[in-house]
């Protein structure tokens, strides 16, 4: 208690004079996150175009590699959720020293987790990639992709923790310009390393993984330099950051988010396994379709960031009603924006898919998938934003429940049923809609109940 009082006094002395706490607007927080993710999506599409020149098997390998890689990152994602909730709450309470100490504790813990996550990817990449039942060459390429990308786990941890801390403090512009640099480096390196141009080795699919890892390493170096150089608003915690209380709170908030991501990745893998049973073309089409519609989905992620930040900060400032109001506003803005963007993407679905790969069958399936997922955009807007708001409040268990019911129970369940009944792959894609309907209803009910408003108090 005494230490908390000292931190509070210290924070009043060291807090930046130009830093607002909860006097933030949704668009001020959302647009940099949207632009940042939009740049990432565009670069992803360009990367798919580059890799697509190697054929549908190369795209299938990258799709598999990314899915497995993000699957093993679940613990880092959990830590990021805990960081967001705790930093936002401290910032809303104007306890800036505590925000810095939480960030420091999260970063140390994240680095340890990153090292531990590297080992299974290095030694068991082939066995993991082999689960999807793809042909031998595609499986080998996917394993190489996983192994290469895992080398850079610490760089990913630094980006996730410091990025989460900055956004939770209300600074979404710094991650924007750093992300822009990262994306430019990424696309240049993908082009050089995939084809082996200008003296660079020709690495194919593995070159794309190396390009991703090197670009995120550059981003991590920039973030650390700014952080230790005191050029960003979140301070370095220093001594006393790694306390049992902080680590326990990070764990209590984060582990449901980690389980959610684990369930999400397992459910996703199950869904992809079903799609893969229909052949390489639908599988590659899924990867292309997701990449194209990411132009719409990044809008939802932007409002998710805004919702999590505002809800956490207003709760920290003891204004729960304002937190709820901002959460609903962010949700409606996400729905409207994602619908508008999806209409544009759906209108040019065939042209974009044809640009990315010269394979009529893959393009055919990709367009069908884009139309189906495009219909679900309003529901996805609800899921992205309200789940972000709940995590910002520290209520990370309910999003876990919705993922278990929606993704595993409904999406995978329906896909398995449709496969058993001998339906076409179009029906498998359509199982997505049932998933998002259920999750949207559950999250709306939870946020309306207001039970999340006192969630953080239980962790003290």
RAVEN-V512851 format. One record per residue. N is the residue number from 1. OMEGA is omega in radians with two decimals (none if undefined). Layout:
# RAVEN-V512851
n: (N N)
omega: (OMEGA OMEGA)
This chain:
# RAVEN-V512851
n: (1 2 3 4 5 6 7 8 9 10 11 12 13 14 15 16 17 18 19 20 21 22 23 24 25 26 27 28 29 30 31 32 33 34 35 36 37 38 39 40 41 42 43 44 45 46 47 48 49 50 51 52 53 54 55 56 57 58 59 60 61 62 63 64 65 66 67 68 69 70 71 72 73 74 75 76 77 78 79 80 81 82 83 84 85 86 87 88 89 90 91 92 93 94 95 96 97 98 99 100 101 102 103 104 105 106 107 108 109 110 111 112 113 114 115 116 117 118 119 120 121 122 123 124 125 126 127 128 129 130 131 132 133 134 135 136 137 138 139 140 141 142 143 144 145 146 147 148 149 150 151 152 153 154 155 156 157 158 159 160 161 162 163 164 165 166 167 168 169 170 171 172 173 174 175 176 177 178 179 180 181 182 183 184 185 186 187 188 189 190 191 192 193 194 195 196 197 198 199 200 201 202 203 204 205 206 207 208 209 210 211 212 213 214 215 216 217 218 219 220 221 222 223 224 225 226 227 228 229 230 231 232 233 234 235 236 237 238 239 240 241 242 243 244 245 246 247 248 249 250 251 252 253 254 255 256 257 258 259 260 261 262 263 264 265 266 267 268 269 270 271 272 273 274 275 276 277 278 279 280 281 282 283 284 285 286 287 288 289 290 291 292 293 294 295 296 297 298 299 300 301 302 303 304 305 306 307 308 309 310 311 312 313 314 315 316 317 318 319 320 321 322 323 324 325 326 327 328 329 330 331 332 333 334 335 336 337 338 339 340 341 342 343 344 345 346 347 348 349 350 351 352 353 354 355 356 357 358 359 360 361 362 363 364 365 366 367 368 369 370 371 372 373 374 375 376 377 378 379 380 381 382 383 384 385 386 387 388 389 390 391 392 393 394 395 396 397 398 399 400 401 402 403 404 405 406 407 408 409 410 411 412 413 414 415 416 417 418 419 420 421 422 423 424 425 426 427 428 429 430 431 432 433 434 435 436 437 438 439 440 441 442 443 444 445 446 447 448 449 450 451 452 453 454 455 456 457 458 459 460)
omega: (-3.14 3.13 3.12 3.11 3.10 3.10 -3.14 3.12 -3.13 -3.09 3.13 -3.12 -2.99 -3.10 3.09 -3.06 -3.07 -3.09 3.02 3.10 -3.10 3.12 -3.07 3.07 -3.09 -3.10 3.12 3.13 -2.99 -2.97 3.08 3.11 3.12 -3.12 -3.14 3.13 3.09 3.07 3.12 3.13 3.13 3.10 3.09 3.11 3.11 3.12 3.09 3.10 -3.14 -3.13 -3.14 3.10 3.10 3.10 -3.09 3.13 3.10 3.11 3.10 3.14 3.14 3.09 3.11 -3.13 3.13 -3.10 3.13 -3.12 -3.14 3.07 -3.13 3.10 -3.04 -3.13 3.10 3.09 3.09 3.12 3.11 3.11 3.10 3.11 -3.13 -3.09 -3.06 3.12 3.13 3.13 3.12 -3.12 3.10 3.09 -3.13 3.07 -3.00 3.09 3.12 3.10 3.11 -3.13 3.07 -3.14 3.13 3.13 3.14 -3.09 3.10 3.14 3.13 3.13 3.10 3.12 -3.12 3.12 -3.13 -3.12 -3.09 -3.00 -3.14 3.14 3.14 -2.98 -3.05 -3.08 -3.12 -3.13 -3.14 -3.13 -3.11 -3.12 -3.03 3.08 3.09 -3.13 -2.98 -3.11 3.14 3.12 3.13 3.12 3.12 3.12 3.12 3.11 -3.13 -3.10 -3.12 -3.07 -3.09 3.13 -3.04 -3.09 -3.14 3.10 3.09 3.14 3.13 3.13 -3.09 -3.08 -3.11 3.07 3.12 -3.14 3.13 -3.12 3.13 3.09 -3.14 3.14 3.09 -3.11 3.11 3.05 3.13 -3.05 3.05 3.10 3.11 3.10 -3.14 -3.09 3.11 3.11 -3.10 -3.06 3.09 -3.12 3.08 -3.12 -3.09 -3.02 3.10 -3.07 -3.13 -3.09 3.06 3.07 3.10 3.14 3.08 -2.99 3.13 -3.10 3.13 3.10 3.09 3.11 3.13 3.11 3.10 -3.10 -3.13 -3.14 3.11 3.04 3.07 3.12 -3.14 3.13 3.12 -3.13 3.14 3.13 3.12 -3.10 3.14 3.09 3.11 -3.13 3.09 -2.96 3.11 -3.05 3.02 -3.04 3.14 -3.10 3.12 -3.13 -3.09 3.10 3.13 -3.10 -3.13 -3.13 3.12 -3.14 3.07 3.13 -3.07 3.10 -2.99 -2.99 3.05 3.09 3.08 3.08 3.10 3.14 3.10 3.10 3.14 -3.11 3.11 3.10 3.12 3.11 3.09 3.12 3.12 3.09 3.12 3.11 -3.12 3.14 3.10 3.08 -3.10 -3.07 3.09 -3.14 3.10 3.12 3.09 3.13 3.13 -3.11 3.10 -3.12 3.13 -3.12 3.05 3.06 3.08 -3.05 -3.14 3.07 3.11 3.10 3.12 3.11 3.03 3.08 -3.14 -3.14 -3.14 -3.12 -3.09 3.12 3.13 -3.10 3.13 3.05 3.08 3.11 3.11 3.10 -3.06 3.14 3.10 3.09 3.14 -3.14 -3.14 3.10 3.12 3.12 3.13 -3.13 -3.14 3.09 3.12 -3.14 -3.11 -3.09 -3.12 3.09 3.14 -3.12 -3.11 3.10 3.12 -3.12 -3.14 3.14 -3.11 -3.05 -3.11 -3.12 -3.11 -3.14 3.12 3.11 -3.05 -3.11 3.14 -3.13 -3.02 -3.11 3.11 3.12 3.14 -3.14 -3.13 3.14 3.09 -3.14 -3.13 3.10 -3.12 -3.13 3.09 3.10 -3.07 -3.05 3.09 3.12 3.10 3.08 3.09 -3.11 -3.09 -2.99 -3.10 3.07 3.06 3.11 3.14 3.11 3.10 3.09 -3.10 3.14 -3.06 -3.10 -3.09 3.02 3.06 -3.14 -3.13 3.11 3.13 -3.09 -3.05 -3.04 -3.06 -3.07 -3.02 -3.05 -3.12 3.13 3.12 3.13 3.11 3.12 3.14 3.11 3.13 -3.13 3.09 3.13 3.14 -3.13 3.08 3.11 3.11 3.06 -3.10 3.10 3.10 -3.07 3.10 3.11 -3.05 3.06 -3.11 -3.12 3.13 3.13 -3.11 -3.11 3.09 3.12 -3.10 -3.08 3.13 -3.10 3.13 -3.11 -3.11 -3.01 -3.13 -3.02 -3.07 -3.12 -3.11 -3.09 -3.10 none)
